[in-house]
Amino acid sequence: MTGRLSIRARAWTALLLPPLTWFGFQQGLSALLHARCDAAAIGIAWGIVSLVLCALAARIAWPMRQHEGALANPWLARLAIAMAAIFALAVAFQTLALTIVPPCVG
């Protein structure tokens, strides 16, 4: 029973971690840069940590993509991997934009 629950929890963690990571990065970075626009280095480090979290979500889902079981849905695992890639790309673009455009302009 606990093994099946663990598989289900891992699948949902892998599915929900990337969008929550991206949302936290976007909203937190906005609040940080509005309060202190000279803290761009913190934002870049935060972006790298967010990318690592998206990679972790893909790593969690990767073994389940071909696992056929009652509670392990390969379709859900593949969706989690795709979402991790999409949200990692969004975080990467936001981090890249932070390095190109100075936040204190204007």
C-alpha positions as CSV (number, residue, x, y, z in Angstrom):
1,M,0.0,0.0,0.0
2,T,2.7,2.5,0.9
3,G,4.6,1.7,-2.3
4,R,1.6,2.5,-4.4
5,L,1.0,5.7,-2.5
6,S,4.6,6.6,-2.9
7,I,4.3,6.2,-6.7
8,R,1.2,8.4,-6.8
9,A,2.8,11.0,-4.6
10,R,5.9,11.1,-6.8
11,A,3.9,11.5,-9.9
12,W,1.9,14.4,-8.6
13,T,5.0,16.0,-7.1
14,A,6.7,15.8,-10.5
15,L,3.7,17.3,-12.1
16,L,3.1,20.2,-9.7
17,L,6.7,21.2,-8.8
18,P,7.6,23.0,-12.1
19,P,4.6,25.3,-12.3
20,L,4.9,26.1,-8.6
21,T,8.6,26.7,-9.0
22,W,8.1,29.0,-11.9
23,F,5.3,31.0,-10.2
24,G,7.4,31.4,-7.1
25,F,10.3,32.5,-9.1
26,Q,8.3,35.0,-11.2
27,Q,6.4,36.6,-8.3
28,G,9.3,36.5,-5.9
29,L,11.7,38.0,-8.4
30,S,9.2,40.8,-9.1
31,A,8.8,41.6,-5.4
32,L,12.5,41.5,-4.9
33,L,13.4,43.8,-7.8
34,H,10.7,46.2,-6.9
35,A,12.1,46.5,-3.4
36,R,15.8,46.5,-4.3
37,C,16.6,46.8,-8.0
38,D,20.3,46.3,-7.4
39,A,19.7,42.7,-6.2
40,A,19.9,41.1,-9.6
41,A,22.6,38.7,-8.5
42,I,20.1,37.2,-6.1
43,G,17.6,36.8,-8.9
44,I,20.2,35.0,-11.1
45,A,21.0,32.6,-8.3
46,W,17.3,32.1,-7.7
47,G,16.8,31.3,-11.4
48,I,19.5,28.7,-11.2
49,V,17.9,27.1,-8.2
50,S,14.5,27.2,-10.0
51,L,16.1,25.4,-13.0
52,V,17.5,22.8,-10.7
53,L,14.0,22.2,-9.2
54,C,12.6,21.8,-12.7
55,A,15.3,19.3,-13.5
56,L,14.5,17.5,-10.2
57,A,10.9,17.2,-11.2
58,A,11.8,15.7,-14.5
59,R,14.2,13.3,-12.7
60,I,11.4,12.2,-10.4
61,A,9.1,11.5,-13.3
62,W,11.6,9.9,-15.6
63,P,11.5,6.3,-14.2
64,M,7.7,6.3,-14.2
65,R,7.3,7.0,-18.0
66,Q,7.3,3.4,-18.9
67,H,6.1,1.9,-15.6
68,E,2.7,0.1,-16.1
69,G,1.0,-0.1,-12.7
70,A,-2.4,0.6,-11.2
71,L,-1.3,3.9,-9.7
72,A,1.7,4.8,-11.9
73,N,0.3,6.4,-15.1
74,P,3.0,6.7,-17.8
75,W,0.9,9.4,-19.5
76,L,1.1,11.5,-16.3
77,A,4.8,10.9,-16.0
78,R,5.4,12.0,-19.7
79,L,3.2,15.1,-19.0
80,A,5.3,15.9,-16.0
81,I,8.5,15.7,-18.0
82,A,7.1,18.0,-20.7
83,M,5.9,20.5,-18.1
84,A,9.3,20.5,-16.4
85,A,10.9,21.3,-19.8
86,I,8.4,24.1,-20.6
87,F,8.7,25.8,-17.2
88,A,12.5,25.4,-17.1
89,L,12.5,27.2,-20.5
90,A,10.4,30.0,-19.0
91,V,12.7,30.3,-16.0
92,A,15.8,30.2,-18.3
93,F,14.4,33.0,-20.4
94,Q,13.5,35.1,-17.4
95,T,16.9,34.6,-15.9
96,L,18.6,35.4,-19.3
97,A,16.5,38.6,-19.5
98,L,17.6,39.6,-16.0
99,T,21.2,39.3,-17.1
100,I,20.7,41.3,-20.3
101,V,18.4,44.1,-19.2
102,P,19.5,45.9,-16.0
103,P,16.6,46.1,-13.6
104,C,17.4,49.6,-12.3
105,V,16.9,51.3,-15.7
106,G,14.1,53.8,-15.8
